[in-house]
């Protein structure tokens, strides 16, 4: 029958249903694409902001940091996705909180402020001191400040001490531990794998490479770390005991006696904190809300007191006080995270990106001066040098350049700062670490165990050199070490020139040693204590602008539409990599090592990096 050109009924029916199915699935796919595009369009539209928010009379300003306290939120696209999807923010801008408090202090509509630290995660001591000063200034205006926490760790507690009244939940307490530096060391693991790590460094105290060479911290590293940790802990204790009117050794005694005191109270940490005068009240969140509600009234829609968040208030204030078009501006460029070659990433500062922003500020005719805000442990020497040269182009354009150091501006973070007209830091800023190192692993042994061997010929002794599957020759080692030595010479000479110090003095205080801001000021590595606002005022003064008579213009890379798309689908990428299936004890060190190696992308393999982060607090 088929030979007579007749079509089978089943085949015809199948083709018909096939076409119908294709049409249905095609429409379905189009609808999905349209829905995604509409959602992303709304996301993109929200970048320009909706209608201006308003501020009611007699409301409480709520200072509630979420996630990590940062100097600049690293991904505006991710922040918008979090807002629209209802996800908890992963970062909070320190500047937003400080600016909101500064303006609210003189705003008659704001009656009081509430500090809620329950959702605050990581923060640097220097950042917390800046926030504490803003809270103190708000309180000094005559307005009351109230703090609430379910369970205070020592970072959450530091800004809370500025409150007129500190409340803690009956199930909570105040957990103070002091500061420590702990790291993971891989020598035995690398030896078992047969991986040889070739390390080249300059500086007696340059301990950044120790995890590859040792199973423990060297005595030189312990000596340096004890010094700057002691400075930070002394500053922390002074801030707390002075504000709470406690003896100078009150926190040391609280920590030393915490275990027996907790046992004596039957495990009630809130009572231990109250007895030590670290808190003023033990009450539930509902009771706290009711207390504030009596002062500003209740908002039935949200079931709490009448309030406005710091971000919403600042947005409203900025809409009400738009700077005049002819007003001069201070450019603000933020360097946050490890310094890497190329473009900035989610938690890194790219040399090309930051240099481009500084060049934009240098060319902008409305910009009278530039403030470089640095919160970085350093990284790629090549990228740091690109940024430093861009700072020189700012100065060559006749614009003052002032550096504001945040929690950390060490190693490469100091490299990019050394030519500034003026450097501000907190006493608890971690800085210095003037040293250089290089790392080149050799995988010959593990590859040989797998039956993989390297062999070949070349036209000269250096042909095929510096490969990870071949051991380094004496000549290759000499080449790398000479380059590292040269980088260190450039670093120390640059510090001497920029800071106007004798080279011998710089060589004595360099050697890769880490200093606290307090020590750095005595050594001449920084000029003055103060936060971002002090640096902005200093830049304005150098540009001959009246105090406060300027606008701050943030220079940061704007997210493209495709970045918004990428961000939406990358948020949960880490969980898709299978890391979460690993035992918890393995997961953290492996993730830290992976993040670190990701940032080591200098084209010449030379790094100015500081492994000097304070260990995360227990929660």
C-alpha positions as CSV (number, residue, x, y, z in Angstrom):
1,X,0.0,0.0,0.0
2,X,2.8,2.4,0.7
3,X,4.1,1.9,-2.8
4,X,0.9,3.6,-4.1
5,X,1.7,6.9,-2.4
6,X,-0.9,6.5,0.4
7,X,-0.2,7.9,3.9
8,X,-0.9,5.9,7.0
9,X,-3.6,7.4,9.2
10,X,-1.5,6.9,12.3
11,X,1.4,8.8,10.7
12,X,-0.8,11.7,9.7
13,X,-2.4,11.9,13.2
14,X,1.0,11.7,14.8
15,X,2.4,14.5,12.7
16,X,-0.7,16.6,13.6
17,X,-0.2,16.1,17.3
18,X,3.5,16.7,16.9
19,X,2.9,20.1,15.3
20,X,0.3,21.0,18.0
21,X,2.8,20.0,20.7
22,X,5.5,22.1,19.1
23,X,3.2,25.1,19.0
24,X,2.2,24.6,22.6
25,X,5.7,24.2,23.8
26,X,6.8,27.1,21.7
27,X,4.2,29.4,23.2
28,X,5.2,28.1,26.7
29,X,8.9,28.9,26.1
30,X,8.0,32.3,24.7
31,X,5.9,33.1,27.8
32,X,8.8,32.0,30.0
33,X,11.3,34.2,28.2
34,X,8.8,37.1,28.3
35,X,8.3,36.6,32.0
36,X,12.0,36.6,32.6
37,X,12.5,39.7,30.5
38,X,9.7,41.5,32.2
39,X,11.2,40.6,35.6
40,X,14.6,41.7,34.6
41,X,13.2,44.9,33.1
42,X,11.5,45.7,36.3
43,X,14.8,45.0,38.1
44,X,16.7,47.2,35.7
45,X,14.1,50.0,36.0
46,X,14.4,49.9,39.8
47,X,18.0,50.9,39.4
48,X,16.8,54.4,38.6
49,X,14.6,54.4,41.6
50,X,10.8,54.7,41.9
51,X,8.9,57.5,43.5
52,X,10.8,59.4,46.2
53,X,10.1,58.0,49.7
54,X,8.6,60.3,52.3
55,X,9.4,60.7,56.0
56,X,6.6,61.0,58.5
57,X,6.8,63.0,61.7
58,X,7.7,61.4,65.0
59,X,9.3,58.2,63.8
60,X,12.2,56.1,64.9
61,X,15.3,55.7,62.6
62,X,16.1,52.0,62.5
63,X,19.8,51.1,62.1
64,X,19.7,47.4,61.2
65,X,22.8,46.0,59.4
66,X,22.2,42.9,57.4
67,X,25.1,40.4,56.6
68,X,28.5,41.8,56.1
69,X,29.2,45.5,56.8
70,X,31.0,46.8,53.7
71,X,32.3,50.1,52.4
72,X,30.5,49.5,49.2
73,X,28.0,46.9,48.2
74,X,29.9,44.8,45.7
75,X,27.0,43.9,43.4
76,X,24.1,46.3,42.9
77,X,22.5,43.7,40.7
78,X,22.5,41.1,43.4
79,X,21.2,43.6,45.9
80,X,18.2,44.4,43.7
81,X,17.5,40.7,43.1
82,X,17.5,40.2,46.9
83,X,15.1,43.1,47.4
84,X,12.6,42.0,44.8
85,X,12.8,38.3,45.7
86,X,12.5,38.9,49.4
87,X,15.8,37.4,50.2
88,X,17.8,38.7,53.2
89,X,20.5,41.1,52.1
90,X,24.0,39.8,52.3
91,X,25.7,43.2,52.7
92,X,25.1,46.5,54.2
93,X,26.8,49.8,53.3
94,X,28.5,51.4,56.2
95,X,28.3,54.8,54.5
96,X,24.5,54.5,54.2
97,X,24.2,53.9,58.0
98,X,26.5,56.8,58.8
99,X,25.0,59.3,56.5
100,X,21.5,58.4,57.7
101,X,22.5,59.0,61.3
102,X,24.3,62.3,60.4
103,X,21.3,63.8,58.7
104,X,18.8,62.4,61.2
105,X,20.6,64.0,64.1
106,X,19.2,67.4,63.0
107,X,15.9,66.2,61.4
108,X,13.0,67.1,63.6
109,X,10.9,64.3,62.1
110,X,13.3,61.7,63.6
111,X,12.6,61.4,67.3
112,X,15.0,58.6,68.2
113,X,17.1,55.8,66.8
114,X,17.0,52.0,67.3
115,X,20.0,49.8,66.7
116,X,19.1,46.2,65.9
117,X,22.2,44.0,65.4
118,X,20.6,40.6,65.2
119,X,21.2,40.2,61.4
120,X,24.7,41.8,61.3
121,X,27.4,39.3,60.3
122,X,31.0,40.1,59.6
123,X,32.5,43.5,60.3
124,X,35.9,45.0,60.9
125,X,36.7,46.7,64.2
126,X,37.7,49.9,62.3
127,X,34.3,49.9,60.5
128,X,32.5,49.4,63.8
129,X,34.4,52.3,65.4
130,X,33.3,54.5,62.5
131,X,29.7,53.4,63.0
132,X,30.1,53.9,66.8
133,X,31.2,57.5,66.3
134,X,28.1,58.2,64.2
135,X,25.9,56.7,66.8
136,X,27.6,58.8,69.5
137,X,27.1,61.9,67.4
138,X,23.4,61.1,67.0
139,X,23.1,60.7,70.7
140,X,25.0,63.9,71.4
141,X,22.4,65.8,69.4
142,X,20.0,65.2,72.3
143,X,18.1,62.3,70.8
144,X,17.9,58.9,72.4
145,X,19.4,55.7,71.1
146,X,18.2,52.3,72.0
147,X,19.8,48.9,71.2
148,X,18.4,45.4,71.0
149,X,20.0,42.1,70.4
150,X,18.9,38.5,70.9
151,X,22.5,37.4,71.4
152,X,25.4,39.8,71.1
153,X,28.8,38.7,69.8
154,X,31.7,41.0,70.4
155,X,31.3,42.7,67.0
156,X,27.6,43.3,67.4
157,X,28.2,44.5,71.0
158,X,30.8,47.3,70.1
159,X,28.3,49.7,68.4
160,X,25.6,48.8,70.9
161,X,27.5,50.3,73.8
162,X,26.8,53.7,72.4
163,X,23.1,53.3,73.2
164,X,21.4,55.0,76.1
165,X,19.8,51.6,76.9
166,X,21.0,48.1,75.8
167,X,18.4,45.4,75.8
168,X,19.0,41.7,75.4
169,X,16.6,38.8,75.0
170,X,16.1,36.5,78.0
171,X,17.5,33.6,75.9
172,X,20.6,35.6,74.9
173,X,23.6,37.2,76.4
174,X,26.9,38.9,75.5
175,X,29.7,36.6,74.2
176,X,33.1,38.2,74.3
177,X,36.2,36.3,73.3
178,X,39.0,38.7,72.5
179,X,40.8,38.7,69.1
180,X,42.8,36.0,67.4
181,X,44.4,35.1,64.1
182,X,44.2,31.5,63.1
183,X,44.9,29.9,59.7
184,X,45.1,26.6,57.9
185,X,48.5,25.2,57.1
186,X,49.0,22.7,54.3
187,X,52.7,21.5,54.4
188,X,52.0,17.9,55.3
189,X,49.0,17.7,53.0
190,X,51.2,19.0,50.1
191,X,54.0,16.6,51.0
192,X,51.6,13.7,51.0
193,X,50.4,14.8,47.6
194,X,53.9,15.2,46.4
195,X,53.3,18.9,45.5
196,X,56.4,21.1,45.9
197,X,55.6,24.8,46.4
198,X,58.4,27.1,45.4
199,X,58.2,30.3,47.4
200,X,60.1,33.5,46.9
201,X,59.7,36.4,49.3
202,X,61.3,39.4,50.8
203,X,60.7,40.5,54.4
204,X,61.4,38.8,57.7
205,X,57.7,39.1,58.7
206,X,56.1,38.3,55.3
207,X,54.1,35.3,56.6
208,X,51.6,35.1,53.8
209,X,53.4,32.1,52.3
210,X,53.7,30.2,55.6
211,X,50.6,28.0,55.0
212,X,52.5,26.4,52.1
213,X,55.7,25.9,54.0
214,X,54.7,25.0,57.5
215,X,52.2,23.2,59.7
216,X,52.1,26.0,62.2
217,X,52.7,29.8,62.6
218,X,56.3,30.9,62.9
219,X,57.5,32.7,66.0
220,X,58.2,35.9,63.8
221,X,54.5,35.8,62.7
222,X,53.3,35.3,66.2
223,X,55.4,38.2,67.5
224,X,54.0,40.6,64.9
225,X,50.4,39.3,65.2
226,X,50.4,39.6,69.0
227,X,51.4,43.3,68.7
228,X,48.7,44.4,66.4
229,X,46.0,42.2,67.9
230,X,46.9,43.7,71.3
231,X,46.5,47.2,69.9
232,X,43.0,46.3,68.5
233,X,41.9,44.5,71.7
234,X,43.1,47.4,73.9
235,X,41.1,49.9,71.7
236,X,38.0,47.7,71.9
237,X,38.2,47.4,75.7
238,X,38.7,51.2,76.0
239,X,35.7,52.0,73.9
240,X,33.4,49.6,75.8
241,X,34.6,50.3,79.4
242,X,34.7,54.1,78.9
243,X,31.1,54.2,77.6
244,X,29.8,51.7,80.1
245,X,31.8,53.3,83.0
246,X,33.4,50.1,83.9
247,X,36.9,49.4,85.3
248,X,39.6,49.1,82.6
249,X,40.1,45.4,83.1
250,X,36.3,44.6,83.2
251,X,36.2,42.8,79.9
252,X,39.3,40.6,80.6
253,X,37.7,39.6,83.9
254,X,34.3,39.0,82.2
255,X,35.9,36.6,79.8
256,X,38.1,34.9,82.4
257,X,35.2,34.3,84.7
258,X,32.5,33.6,82.1
259,X,32.3,29.9,82.5
260,X,31.9,29.9,86.4
261,X,29.6,32.9,86.2
262,X,27.4,31.1,83.6
263,X,27.3,28.0,85.8
264,X,26.3,30.1,88.8
265,X,23.4,31.6,86.9
266,X,22.2,28.2,85.8
267,X,23.3,28.9,82.2
268,X,21.4,32.2,82.0
269,X,23.7,34.3,79.8
270,X,21.5,37.3,79.9
271,X,21.7,37.5,83.7
272,X,25.5,37.2,83.5
273,X,25.6,40.1,81.1
274,X,23.3,42.2,83.3
275,X,25.3,41.4,86.5
276,X,28.4,42.5,84.7
277,X,26.7,45.8,83.7
278,X,27.1,45.1,80.0
279,X,23.4,45.4,79.3
280,X,20.6,47.5,80.9
281,X,17.5,45.4,80.4
282,X,16.5,41.8,79.8
283,X,13.3,41.8,77.6
284,X,11.8,40.1,74.6
285,X,11.6,41.7,71.2
286,X,7.9,42.3,71.7
287,X,8.4,44.0,75.0
288,X,11.2,46.2,73.4
289,X,8.9,47.1,70.5
290,X,6.1,48.0,72.9
291,X,8.5,50.3,74.9
292,X,9.6,52.2,71.8
293,X,6.0,52.3,70.6
294,X,5.1,54.3,73.7
295,X,7.6,56.9,72.6
296,X,6.8,57.2,68.9
297,X,3.5,55.5,68.5
298,X,2.5,52.2,66.9
299,X,2.2,51.2,63.3
300,X,-0.7,48.7,63.0
301,X,0.3,47.8,59.5
302,X,3.6,46.2,60.5
303,X,2.7,45.4,64.1
304,X,5.5,47.4,65.6
305,X,6.6,51.0,66.4
306,X,6.5,53.8,63.8
307,X,9.8,53.6,62.0
308,X,11.9,54.2,58.9
309,X,14.9,52.2,57.8
310,X,18.3,53.9,57.3
311,X,18.3,53.2,53.6
312,X,14.8,54.5,53.0
313,X,15.5,57.6,55.1
314,X,18.7,58.4,53.3
315,X,17.0,58.0,49.9
316,X,14.3,60.4,51.0
317,X,16.8,62.9,52.4
318,X,18.8,62.9,49.2
319,X,15.6,63.5,47.1
320,X,14.9,66.5,49.3
321,X,18.4,67.9,49.2
322,X,19.6,67.4,45.7
323,X,22.9,69.3,45.1
324,X,23.0,72.2,42.7
325,X,24.3,71.3,39.3
326,X,27.1,73.7,39.6
327,X,28.2,72.3,43.0
328,X,31.7,70.9,43.2
329,X,32.1,67.3,44.0
330,X,34.4,65.0,45.8
331,X,34.9,61.7,44.0
332,X,34.7,58.6,46.1
333,X,36.4,55.4,44.7
334,X,36.2,52.3,46.8
335,X,38.9,49.5,46.7
336,X,37.3,46.5,48.5
337,X,38.6,43.0,48.6
338,X,41.7,41.3,47.2
339,X,43.4,43.3,44.4
340,X,43.4,41.3,41.3
341,X,44.6,41.8,37.7
342,X,41.8,42.7,35.2
343,X,38.3,43.6,36.2
344,X,36.7,43.7,39.6
345,X,34.7,40.7,40.8
346,X,32.1,40.1,43.4
347,X,34.6,40.2,46.3
348,X,37.7,41.6,44.5
349,X,39.1,44.9,43.2
350,X,40.4,44.7,39.6
351,X,43.3,46.8,38.7
352,X,41.9,47.8,35.4
353,X,38.5,48.6,36.9
354,X,39.8,50.8,39.7
355,X,42.4,52.6,37.5
356,X,39.6,53.3,35.0
357,X,37.4,54.8,37.8
358,X,40.3,57.0,39.0
359,X,40.9,58.2,35.4
360,X,37.2,59.0,35.1
361,X,37.4,61.1,38.2
362,X,40.6,62.8,37.0
363,X,38.8,63.9,33.8
364,X,35.5,64.9,35.4
365,X,35.4,68.7,35.5
366,X,32.9,68.7,38.3
367,X,35.3,66.8,40.6
368,X,37.6,69.0,42.8
369,X,39.3,66.2,44.7
370,X,39.3,62.4,45.1
371,X,39.0,60.1,48.1
372,X,40.2,56.6,47.7
373,X,38.6,54.3,50.3
374,X,40.7,51.2,50.9
375,X,39.6,48.0,52.5
376,X,41.9,45.4,51.1
377,X,44.6,42.8,52.1
378,X,46.4,43.5,48.8
379,X,47.1,41.0,46.1
380,X,48.5,41.3,42.6
381,X,51.5,43.6,42.4
382,X,50.8,44.3,38.8
383,X,47.2,45.4,39.5
384,X,48.3,47.4,42.6
385,X,50.8,49.3,40.4
386,X,48.2,50.1,37.8
387,X,46.0,51.6,40.6
388,X,49.0,53.5,42.1
389,X,49.8,55.0,38.7
390,X,46.2,56.1,38.3
391,X,46.4,57.9,41.6
392,X,49.4,59.8,40.2
393,X,47.3,60.8,37.2
394,X,44.7,62.2,39.5
395,X,47.3,64.4,41.2
396,X,48.8,65.4,37.8
397,X,45.3,66.6,36.9
398,X,45.6,69.1,39.8
399,X,43.2,67.3,42.1
400,X,44.1,66.4,45.7
401,X,44.0,62.7,46.5
402,X,43.2,61.5,50.1
403,X,43.1,57.9,51.2
404,X,40.7,56.6,53.8
405,X,41.8,53.3,55.3
406,X,39.0,51.1,56.5
407,X,39.4,47.8,58.4
408,X,42.5,46.8,56.4
409,X,44.8,48.5,53.9
410,X,47.8,46.2,54.1
411,X,50.5,45.1,51.6
412,X,49.0,45.8,48.1
413,X,46.4,47.9,50.0
414,X,49.2,50.1,51.2
415,X,51.0,50.1,47.9
416,X,48.0,51.9,46.2
417,X,47.9,54.3,49.1
418,X,51.5,55.4,49.5
419,X,51.4,58.4,47.1
420,X,48.3,60.0,48.5
421,X,48.5,63.6,49.7
422,X,47.1,62.5,53.0
423,X,46.2,59.1,54.6
424,X,43.5,58.7,57.3
425,X,43.1,55.5,59.3
426,X,41.4,54.2,62.4
427,X,43.6,53.2,65.4
428,X,42.4,49.7,64.7
429,X,43.1,49.6,61.0
430,X,45.3,46.8,59.9
431,X,48.0,48.2,57.6
432,X,51.7,48.0,56.6
433,X,52.8,44.5,55.6
434,X,55.2,46.1,53.2
435,X,56.7,43.0,51.5
436,X,56.5,40.9,48.3
437,X,56.3,37.2,47.6
438,X,55.9,34.8,44.7
439,X,54.5,31.2,44.7
440,X,55.0,28.6,42.0
441,X,53.9,25.0,42.7
442,X,55.6,22.0,41.1
443,X,53.4,19.0,40.3
444,X,56.1,16.7,39.0
445,X,55.8,14.0,41.8
446,X,52.0,13.7,41.8
447,X,52.0,13.6,38.0
448,X,54.6,10.9,38.0
449,X,52.6,8.8,40.4
450,X,49.8,9.0,37.9
451,X,52.1,7.9,35.1
452,X,52.4,11.4,33.6
453,X,55.9,12.6,32.6
454,X,57.3,15.8,31.0
455,X,60.0,15.7,28.5
456,X,61.0,17.7,25.4
457,X,63.6,19.9,23.8
458,X,64.1,23.6,23.4
459,X,66.3,26.2,21.7
460,X,67.8,27.7,24.8
461,X,68.2,26.9,28.6
462,X,65.0,29.0,29.4
463,X,62.8,27.5,26.7
464,X,59.9,25.7,28.4
465,X,60.9,27.2,31.8
466,X,58.6,27.9,34.8
467,X,56.3,25.0,34.0
468,X,54.4,23.4,36.9
469,X,55.3,19.9,35.5
470,X,59.0,20.5,35.6
471,X,61.3,21.3,38.7
472,X,62.8,24.7,38.7
473,X,66.4,25.0,37.8
474,X,68.9,27.2,39.8
475,X,68.8,29.8,37.0
476,X,65.0,29.9,37.1
477,X,64.9,30.3,40.9
478,X,67.5,33.2,40.6
479,X,65.3,34.9,38.0
480,X,62.2,34.8,40.1
481,X,63.9,35.8,43.3
482,X,65.6,38.7,41.6
483,X,62.2,39.9,40.3
484,X,60.7,39.6,43.9
485,X,63.7,41.5,45.3
486,X,63.1,44.2,42.6
487,X,59.5,44.5,43.5
488,X,60.4,44.9,47.2
489,X,62.9,47.6,46.3
490,X,60.2,49.5,44.3
491,X,57.8,49.1,47.3
492,X,60.1,50.5,49.9
493,X,61.5,53.2,47.7
494,X,57.9,54.2,46.9
495,X,56.9,54.4,50.5
496,X,60.0,56.5,51.3
497,X,59.2,58.9,48.5
498,X,55.4,59.1,49.1
499,X,55.7,59.3,52.9
500,X,58.8,61.5,52.9
501,X,60.7,59.1,55.1
502,X,64.3,58.1,55.0
503,X,64.7,54.9,53.0
504,X,66.6,53.3,56.0
505,X,63.6,54.0,58.2
506,X,61.2,52.4,55.7
507,X,63.4,49.3,55.4
508,X,63.4,49.0,59.1
509,X,59.6,49.1,59.5
510,X,58.8,47.2,56.3
511,X,60.0,43.5,56.2
512,X,56.4,42.5,55.6
513,X,55.4,43.4,59.2
514,X,51.8,44.2,60.0
515,X,51.0,47.2,62.0
516,X,47.9,48.6,63.7
517,X,46.7,52.1,62.6
518,X,47.8,53.3,66.0
519,X,51.4,52.0,65.5
520,X,51.4,53.1,61.8
521,X,50.7,56.7,62.8
522,X,53.6,56.8,65.1
523,X,55.8,55.3,62.4
524,X,54.7,57.9,59.8
525,X,52.8,55.4,57.6
526,X,49.5,57.3,58.1
527,X,48.9,61.0,58.8
528,X,45.8,61.1,61.0
529,X,43.0,59.2,62.7
530,X,39.6,59.5,61.3
531,X,37.0,57.8,59.1
532,X,35.6,58.4,55.6
533,X,33.9,61.7,56.6
534,X,37.2,63.1,58.0
535,X,38.9,62.1,54.7
536,X,36.2,63.8,52.6
537,X,36.5,67.0,54.7
538,X,40.3,67.0,54.3
539,X,40.0,66.5,50.6
540,X,37.6,69.4,50.4
541,X,40.0,71.6,52.4
542,X,42.8,70.8,50.1
543,X,40.6,71.7,47.1
544,X,39.7,75.0,48.9
545,X,36.1,74.0,49.3
546,X,34.1,75.1,52.4
547,X,33.3,72.4,54.9
548,X,30.2,70.5,53.9
549,X,29.8,72.7,50.8
550,X,30.3,69.9,48.3
551,X,28.5,66.8,47.1
552,X,30.0,63.3,47.1
553,X,30.0,61.5,43.8
554,X,30.6,57.8,43.9
555,X,32.5,56.3,41.0
556,X,31.7,52.7,40.7
557,X,31.2,50.3,37.7
558,X,27.6,50.3,36.6
559,X,26.0,46.9,36.1
560,X,25.0,46.0,32.6
561,X,21.8,44.3,31.7
562,X,23.6,41.1,31.1
563,X,25.3,41.4,34.5
564,X,21.8,41.5,36.0
565,X,20.9,38.3,34.1
566,X,24.1,36.6,35.2
567,X,23.7,37.6,38.8
568,X,20.2,36.2,38.9
569,X,21.4,32.8,37.9
570,X,24.7,32.8,39.8
571,X,23.4,33.5,43.3
572,X,23.2,29.9,44.3
573,X,26.1,28.7,42.1
574,X,28.3,27.7,45.1
575,X,25.8,25.1,46.3
576,X,25.7,23.7,42.8
577,X,29.5,23.0,42.9
578,X,29.0,20.2,45.4
579,X,30.9,21.9,48.2
580,X,28.0,21.5,50.7
581,X,28.3,17.7,50.5
582,X,31.7,17.8,52.1
583,X,32.1,17.4,55.9
584,X,31.8,20.7,57.7
585,X,35.4,20.4,59.0
586,X,36.7,20.2,55.5
587,X,34.4,22.7,53.8
588,X,35.6,26.0,55.4
589,X,39.4,25.6,54.9
590,X,38.8,24.3,51.3
591,X,36.6,27.2,50.5
592,X,39.1,29.7,52.0
593,X,41.9,28.1,50.0
594,X,39.8,28.2,46.8
595,X,38.9,31.8,47.2
596,X,42.5,32.7,47.9
597,X,43.9,30.9,44.8
598,X,41.2,32.5,42.7
599,X,42.6,35.9,43.6
600,X,46.2,35.0,42.8
601,X,46.2,36.0,39.1
602,X,49.2,38.3,38.8
603,X,50.7,37.8,35.3
604,X,54.2,37.9,36.8
605,X,53.3,35.8,39.8
606,X,54.3,38.5,42.3
607,X,52.0,39.4,45.2
608,X,51.8,41.9,48.0
609,X,49.2,40.2,50.2
610,X,48.5,40.1,53.9
611,X,47.1,37.1,55.7
612,X,46.0,39.1,58.7
613,X,42.3,38.7,59.1
614,X,40.9,38.3,62.6
615,X,39.3,34.9,63.2
616,X,35.5,35.0,62.8
617,X,33.6,35.1,66.1
618,X,31.5,32.3,67.5
619,X,27.8,32.7,66.9
